[in-house]
Amino acid sequence: MPIVRTRLSLFGGDTVVIRCSEKCHIHLMCENDAEQEGRHTGFGDVLTVNNQNTAYVGIPYKGIWSVLIDSQCDSLEHSITYLPA
């Protein structure tokens, strides 16, 4: 079961585009900037898309966002891009 992880510095209004060769579970988790803005400690918001090949996820606020792709496929092909606000 492959897991793909990456980190992106994003701004509020940006859209992350994730494309996968198979249906998978996609999670975006905000890291340290949420704590600085008084939202939470540790990880901030967690945005999730389940059982999809393609996801367009709007980013609510500026921060370092971790992208996690969880797939049942052993040979997952993927791309992660973003559209600036």
C-alpha positions as CSV (number, residue, x, y, z in Angstrom):
1,M,0.0,0.0,0.0
2,P,1.9,3.1,-1.2
3,I,1.7,6.4,0.6
4,V,2.8,9.6,-1.0
5,R,3.7,12.6,1.1
6,T,4.7,16.1,0.2
7,R,4.6,19.6,1.8
8,L,3.6,22.8,0.1
9,S,3.6,26.5,1.2
10,L,0.2,27.8,0.1
11,F,-1.9,30.9,0.5
12,G,-5.6,31.2,1.2
13,G,-7.5,30.9,-2.1
14,D,-5.0,28.6,-3.8
15,T,-6.4,25.4,-5.2
16,V,-4.4,22.1,-5.0
17,V,-5.0,19.7,-7.9
18,I,-4.2,16.1,-7.2
19,R,-4.5,13.5,-10.0
20,C,-3.9,9.8,-9.4
21,S,-4.0,6.7,-11.7
22,E,-6.2,4.9,-9.2
23,K,-8.9,5.9,-6.7
24,C,-7.3,6.9,-3.5
25,H,-7.8,8.8,-0.2
26,I,-6.3,12.3,-0.2
27,H,-5.6,14.3,3.0
28,L,-4.3,17.9,3.3
29,M,-3.2,19.0,6.8
30,C,-2.0,22.4,7.8
31,E,1.1,22.5,9.9
32,N,2.7,25.3,11.9
33,D,1.0,28.5,10.6
34,A,-2.4,27.4,12.1
35,E,-0.7,27.5,15.5
36,Q,0.6,31.0,15.0
37,E,-2.8,32.3,13.9
38,G,-4.3,30.9,17.2
39,R,-6.4,28.1,15.5
40,H,-4.9,24.9,17.0
41,T,-1.6,23.4,18.2
42,G,0.2,20.8,16.1
43,F,-1.8,20.2,12.8
44,G,-4.5,22.7,11.9
45,D,-7.3,21.9,9.6
46,V,-7.5,18.6,7.8
47,L,-9.2,18.5,4.4
48,T,-10.0,15.0,3.1
49,V,-11.2,13.6,-0.3
50,N,-12.0,9.9,-0.3
51,N,-12.1,7.4,-3.2
52,Q,-11.3,9.8,-6.0
53,N,-8.9,9.8,-9.0
54,T,-8.8,13.6,-9.2
55,A,-9.3,16.2,-6.4
56,Y,-9.5,20.0,-6.5
57,V,-9.0,21.3,-2.9
58,G,-9.4,24.9,-2.0
59,I,-7.0,26.2,0.7
60,P,-8.7,28.3,3.3
61,Y,-5.7,30.1,4.7
62,K,-1.9,30.6,4.4
63,G,0.4,27.9,5.8
64,I,2.6,24.9,5.2
65,W,0.2,22.1,4.0
66,S,1.1,18.4,4.0
67,V,-0.4,16.4,1.2
68,L,-0.9,12.7,1.9
69,I,-2.1,10.2,-0.8
70,D,-3.1,6.8,0.5
71,S,-3.7,4.2,-2.2
72,Q,-4.4,0.5,-2.5
73,C,-2.5,0.3,-5.8
74,D,1.2,-0.8,-5.8
75,S,2.1,1.2,-8.8
76,L,0.4,4.5,-8.2
77,E,1.1,7.3,-10.7
78,H,0.3,10.8,-9.4
79,S,0.7,14.5,-9.9
80,I,0.3,17.3,-7.4
81,T,0.0,20.9,-8.7
82,Y,-1.6,24.1,-7.5
83,L,-3.4,27.0,-9.0
84,P,-2.5,30.3,-7.3
85,A,-5.3,32.5,-6.0
